[in-house]
Amino acid sequence: MKIGLNVFADQIVNGNKAADIVTDNGRLIDFAVCHVDGQNYTVPQATELAHALNDVFEKQDTDFITNFEYANWREDCTAPDGTQWAENSDGCHRVKLPNEFVKALAESKKFKGIMYDEFEHVIISRNTSIQLATKFKKILPVFPFSKERDAIKQGKLLKEQIIEYVDSFKAQGAQAMFGEHVYPVLLHKFAESGIIPNYKSLKENFSNVAFSIAAGAAMQYDLPLFNCVDNWFMNTNPGHSASEMYYNLLFAFLAGVDCAYVESVNVMTDKGKINEYGEEFRRFCKEYKDKNREYSIKDYRPEIGIIRYDDGFWGQWYPILFKKCLFGNPKIKPDYRSKELFRIFNILTHGETCKNGLSWDRISPWVLFNKHFSFASLNSTAVFDHNADKKVLDSLKLCFLCGIHISGKTLKEVRNCVKENGLTVVAPKRFAPSEIAAQAKGKICEINDGKGKWIVIKSYRTKGLKNSVKDFIGKKGEMRLTFADREIIMKINGDRDSFSVVKQ
């Protein structure tokens, strides 16, 4: 696994002693995610900055990805020379980069692409931070919305918009585009559109649940998997312990993640001296950099699958912000189908995750009475979208069908796996084959089909469902991962922020 660190462009070009101390002048890391506040630069200044970054990282022999977040926080991103860094011709607000800047970055072989920080967040929340900053005078979408109240059409439109957006950066010279997801949603929609999956652990997430969602996106769309180990929690940085950071890096390594990095270098020193965060990061780098792992996310063979339409709903609800809608479109409201994923994870984690959401960053009694923890009980799980095919379904022993839509082709593939592989499928009647649905009686009904069976349910609130799948969901207190040639079992410690490896 390649190991990285989040750094800041102005510090790098002016000599970042903290980064040099923590990384031994770059020798302890494979890559850097370099944060650039674009709106502060004229085009000539931005081009000069690009050349300066190229020089630093070439001298260190370190790959780098430029990270952009400035548009998430500022309504007016006009540079001193009038360059627009976020105002687009369609009237929407999103990161916009001058050609000269990206082309200058692309002159270096160490430059690996562009990362849009919190891209999924600004899409589904319509640039929430700008709404707050302008006292709700400005509500700026990232892309134009569909005029129809149809989630499927909105999702298709978003895919087309993102593809065009990604292609525009590639035309400027960027090799690739990466997301950095605050919430574990739109990972599949982005992957489908050419954006490399990059999930956050720590932050306000259940780290291994976020992994299972991102892993499915990477597997299904044959892309590498990135992990941002983010020390922020709500408005506090660091909001997690140094030990928890270490164990999240270790989980990423064991889970087959291709590239993991920590946000950020600023938490790793105090007054120019390395602190416990820096020491734990250095310890991990020394233990695992260049260690031959012999497998990656491409070798992940989950035994439990969840298939759903990736609609951007993570359970968001605030009285003012994060209003309930799909893809950020205020005309399209979530219903019980979008919430089914949360009920499924609650079953799979032995009740340890919330029935109504995937994150602590929401208002609910559950969030108020539960302290954040990184790791939940979970047995070899991945989430796929509505177009999942045979290559990602073949290893499954148990599969849940949920959400607002699943393609006919995928449903056909699922049934073939039931008949031929002995797969057990849990599904509401709307996703069961017609002849299976016709046999289903009561709130929960098991029906044999070839070598496998269907568990047809009235809803994911149905009592007794957990008992019907108990033989598949593993042991409480354990995380289990299955790969093509190995099984990894981790026992979660009492703090639920660390674990012991039982089998590897």
Summary of the structure (lengths in Angstrom):
residues: 504
radius of gyration: 22.6
end to end distance: 16.2
largest distance: 70.5
contacts: 1781
relative contact order: 0.10
helix: 35%
strand: 22%
